[in-house]
Structure formats: structure tokens, C-alpha cells
Amino acid sequence: MSEVEAIRGTYSNLLRGAKIALVVSSGVSLYKSIDTARLLIRHGADVYVFMTPKAARLVSPHLFWWATGNKPVVRLTGAAEHIEICGKADVLLVAPATANTLVKLSLGIADNAALTCALAAGGAKKVVVPAMNLAMWNTPHVQEAVRRLGKETLVVPPLVEEGKAKYPPPEDVAEYVIDATAPRDYEGLRVLVTAGPTREYLDDVKYLATPSSGLTGYYFAREAAARGAEVTLVTGPTGLRPPSNVAVVNVRSVLAMHEAVAERAKQHDVFIFAAAPLD
């Protein structure tokens, strides 16, 4: 049994049979894409890597070869890898996407094997993971590029800290890829989800609460949004980062949660009550 086959499907089979084209550009965080590739394989996927020439100089393609079991493509050959692999891919994942790659991607520029792969993957679901200095992330050119990618592309929100828009945890990226493969059978539905605990303060410091991580509700919200629903998440204090594609209403008390739900009830079709409000 190969090294890759030994781990395939050890986490889940949610991506079993999925062919993923992983485009790697030359951000300093590109080493994280090795972990991302392994995670996708652990969910059952088959991962093929296309690297920009600069990315291949920063991290050896041999590491991605080991990680995926498939030889990375840095330069196209007569085998027409962009057609044979990317043209038949189920998901195109660009991680990391530098400012340069992001802007070119939005304009359909294909001046290396990696971007040619992205252009050829016209029928694939698309997930983009921006990673760059915060000053570059905030420029009008980059933000306009994100808008040009449109609603058909899932853009994973970068982790903003220390003056940088960082590559998020590989676990988050894997979740977005799984989301991208979800059926769009909730389109047109408006879903309201409650999550997390509520707090009833006894004084300025002490409060009563029912222990709850909020994860169940957050996962329900994320899944519904991935399947095309318009989602509102009414959440107590959890410390979790909410999904980027849902409307979030933050509350603390039982009464505040009740009021938030009641005010929005007529505007929603489906209700999922996963919160743990205090009795």
C-alpha cells in the first residue's frame, strides 16, 4: 500500500472520487498547502498540484509529490496536463493565492502552467485562498479582483493578524473545499439557525450559562449556506469564527435570542434550533 493510499479516507469519504487541482503560487505560506493536500486526501480526494515557477523554487515539488502521490506540474508538456487534469477536475483550489495570482486569475491571464490550469478548469468548483501582506490585501486592485471572481468562487477569508492577511488553518480550507462539492439543493430557501449558549448575568462579573461550544449550530449554518440557502445565524457567545457567507446576529441573553428569532421568523422558511439557551 502506498503512503498516500494509507491515509486516504481516514477522516471521511466526503471527497471520495473527487479530483482536485491544487494551484500553488509563491507566497511564503505555500508550505501550508502540503498539509492542506494531505487533509483533502484524508477526506478521500485525489489531489494534483500545479505550481508557479517561483513557488517551485521556494518549496521543492518533490514534497508535493510525496504528499499527493502525483507528480506536480511546473511546466506544461506535450501531455497537455492543463486539459487532461484541470479540464477534468471537480474542484480548483488556489492556495495560496498571492496578490499577483489573484488579480491574474480574475482576468483570465494564463502566463504559467498554474494559471493555465486555472483557466482550463472552467467546469470545476472554485475555491481561492488569498494570502499576502495586509496592505496588499486592502488595495482596490485586489478587492476588485475578489469581486470579479464572483459568487461562483468561494473565497476563504484570510486570517488577519500581525499586519498580514494570512493563510487560514488547513482544516478551514478543507472545509471550504467540502462545501464547494455540496449539492445546491437549498437554493431559494431562507434558513435561520441558533447556536451556542446564553448568559444571564448575576452581576457585572458572574453569570449563569448552559455549557455549549456552538459547533453544532455553526456546522448546520455552514452546510445550509454551502447548499445554496440564505442563512441567518443567531448565536450566543462562542468564540468561534462564523462562516463568511451567512448573516450573523450576536446575542447574550435568552430574551435577546428569543427576540432576534421572533423578529426574523416571517422572513425564513426553515428553522434549526441548535442553541443551548438557559432554562
C-alpha positions, 0 to 999 in steps of 0.5 A: 500500500502506498503512503498516500493510499494509507491515509486516504479516507481516514477522516471521511469519504466526503471527497471520495472520487473527487479530483482536485487541482491544487494551484500553488503560487509563491507566497511564503505560506505555500508550505501550508498547502502540503498539509492542506493536500494531505487533509483533502486526501484524508477526506478521500480526494485525489489531489494534483498540484500545479505550481508557479515557477517561483513557488517551485523554487521556494518549496521543492515539488518533490514534497508535493509529490510525496504528499499527493502521490502525483507528480506536480506540474511546473511546466506544461508538456506535450501531455497537455496536463492543463486539459487532461487534469484541470479540464477534468477536475471537480474542484480548483483550489488556489492556495495560496493565492498571492496578490499577483495570482489573484488579480491574474486569475480574475482576468483570465491571464494564463502566463504559467502552467498554474494559471493555465490550469486555472483557466482550463478548469472552467467546469470545476468548483472554485475555491481561492485562498488569498494570502499576502501582506495586509496592505496588499490585501486592502488595495482596490486592485485586489478587492476588485479582483475578489469581486470579479471572481464572483459568487461562483468562487468561494473565497476563504477569508484570510486570517488577519493578524500581525499586519498580514492577511494570512493563510487560514488553518488547513482544516478551514480550507478543507472545509471550504473545499467540502462545501464547494462539492455540496449539492445546491439543493437549498437554493431559494430557501431562507434558513435561520439557525441558533447556536451556542449558549446564553448568559444571564448575568448575576452581576457585572462579573458572574453569570449563569450559562448552559455549557455549549461550544456552538459547533453544532449550530455553526456546522448546520449554518455552514452546510445550509449556506454551502447548499445554496440557502440564505442563512441567518445565524443567531448565536450566543457567545462562542468564540468561534469564527462564523462562516463568511457567507451567512448573516450573523446576529450576536446575542447574550441573553435568552430574551435577546435570542428569543427576540432576534428569532421572533423578529426574523421568523416571517422572513425564513422558511426553515428553522434549526434550533441548535442553541443551548439557551438557559432554562 
